[in-house]
Amino acid sequence: MVGWRYSPPRIRIDGGVLCPRRVDVRLDGLASLGFSGFRDDPYPFDFLLFLSNLVQLFALPILAVGQQVLSRASDKQAELTFKDAEAILKLQDEVRHLIEINNEMTREIHMAIQNNADKASSPA
């Protein structure tokens, strides 16, 4: 990996510049991990970035396994919900069938009562 390091220009007291701006290109094996030499820097930002990358590398397999476990649990829950929905639909179909039978029997009883009432009211 190529690591870029900016070095600001040195300014003389009279306002002149001692050296122009320059960009150093360094090939560093640790630069690819975010560790580009924290000894020059009074602030440990590069080192903290390096540690952050290490934490991410170690946490990634743990998170992947956790995601798989949650996915399996979710699939099982979805399958149970589907089976419950099928059972509810079967019960609903049976209840509808029973209501149709009840309505037919009610019509028959109503017709029988009307026929009896018509026979009783007609002079014979």
Contacts in CASP RR format, 6 or more apart in sequence:
PFRMAT RR
TARGET T0000
AUTHOR 0000-0000-0000
METHOD contacts of the structure
MODEL  1
MVGWRYSPPRIRIDGGVLCPRRVDVRLDGLASLGFSGFRDDPYPFDFLLF
LSNLVQLFALPILAVGQQVLSRASDKQAELTFKDAEAILKLQDEVRHLIE
INNEMTREIHMAIQNNADKASSPA
1 27 0 8 1.000
1 28 0 8 1.000
1 29 0 8 1.000
1 31 0 8 1.000
1 32 0 8 1.000
2 25 0 8 1.000
2 26 0 8 1.000
2 27 0 8 1.000
2 31 0 8 1.000
3 25 0 8 1.000
3 26 0 8 1.000
3 27 0 8 1.000
3 28 0 8 1.000
3 31 0 8 1.000
3 36 0 8 1.000
4 23 0 8 1.000
4 24 0 8 1.000
4 25 0 8 1.000
5 23 0 8 1.000
5 24 0 8 1.000
5 26 0 8 1.000
5 36 0 8 1.000
6 21 0 8 1.000
6 23 0 8 1.000
7 21 0 8 1.000
7 22 0 8 1.000
7 23 0 8 1.000
7 24 0 8 1.000
8 21 0 8 1.000
9 17 0 8 1.000
9 18 0 8 1.000
9 19 0 8 1.000
9 20 0 8 1.000
9 21 0 8 1.000
10 17 0 8 1.000
10 18 0 8 1.000
10 19 0 8 1.000
11 17 0 8 1.000
11 18 0 8 1.000
12 18 0 8 1.000
26 36 0 8 1.000
28 35 0 8 1.000
28 36 0 8 1.000
28 37 0 8 1.000
30 36 0 8 1.000
30 37 0 8 1.000
30 50 0 8 1.000
33 50 0 8 1.000
33 53 0 8 1.000
33 54 0 8 1.000
34 46 0 8 1.000
34 49 0 8 1.000
34 50 0 8 1.000
34 53 0 8 1.000
35 46 0 8 1.000
35 47 0 8 1.000
35 49 0 8 1.000
35 50 0 8 1.000
36 46 0 8 1.000
37 46 0 8 1.000
37 47 0 8 1.000
38 44 0 8 1.000
38 45 0 8 1.000
38 46 0 8 1.000
38 47 0 8 1.000
38 50 0 8 1.000
END
